[in-house]
C-alpha cells in the first residue's frame, strides 16, 4: 500500500516536472514574455501576490460569488429535477428551456446579465444559469434510473410515497447528482471568472485578469489563472471529501 502511494507521488511529480519543463522550453523558443512568460517569472508573480492582503480579499469575494451561484443552481436543479423526473408533463415543459440555456453562448448570457443586474451579481447569475442544466439533467436521469421492480413492490405493499421518494428515487438519483455537482463546480469557477472579466465587480479575480491584460502584465495573468485552478481543485477535493464522509455515515 505504502509503495503504491509513493509510486503515485513520484509519477505525479514526474508529470508535473515534465509539463513545467516543456513550458520553459516553449517560453525560451518564443523569447517574449508578453506571449508566454517563463515558469520562473510566473511563480515569482504568484509568490508576490501571496503576500498582498488584497489578494486574499479578492479570493474571498470571488469564492463567495462562485459558491453562491453553485449552491443556488444545485438546490434548484435538484428540486426541479425531482419534480420533472416524476412528472412527464413538467419534464416536457422544462426540457426545451433547459436545452436553450445549455446551448446559449456564455458570452451572450454575461452581456445580458450585465444589462439586468449590478456588477457584483452578474457572476452569481451566470454561474447559476450555467450550472443549473447540469444538475437538472443529472437529477432527471437519476430519477429515470430507479428500479421499476422495486417501485412495483413498493406499490404492492402500499409503502408511503414519502418513503418511496427517499428510499428509492433519492438513492437512485444520488450518484447522478454527485457527478453533476462535481462537473458544475468546475464550470462555475470558469464562468464566474469570465463574468467578472466583463462585469468588473470590485474585488474580483476576473478584474485582475482584465487589468493584467490591459497593462500587459502577463506573468500576473498566468499567476491569477493558477490561483483559479488551485481554488477549483481545492473545492472539488473538499466536495469529494464531503461525499465520502456521507457514504461512511451511511
Secondary structure, DSSP 8 states (H G I E B T S, - for coil): -HHHHHHHHHHHHHHHHHHHHHHHHHHHHH--TTTS--HHHHHHHHHHHTT-HHHHHHHHHHHHHHHHHHHHHHHHHHHHHHHHHH-HHHHHHHHHHHHHHHHS-HHHHHHHHHHHS-HHHHHHHHHHHHHHHHHHHHHHHHHHTS-HHHHHHHHHTT--HHHHIIIIIIHHHHHHHHHHHHHHHHHHHHHHHHHHHHH--SS-HHHHHHHHHHTT-HHHHHHHHHHHHHHHHHHHHHHHHHHHHHHHH-
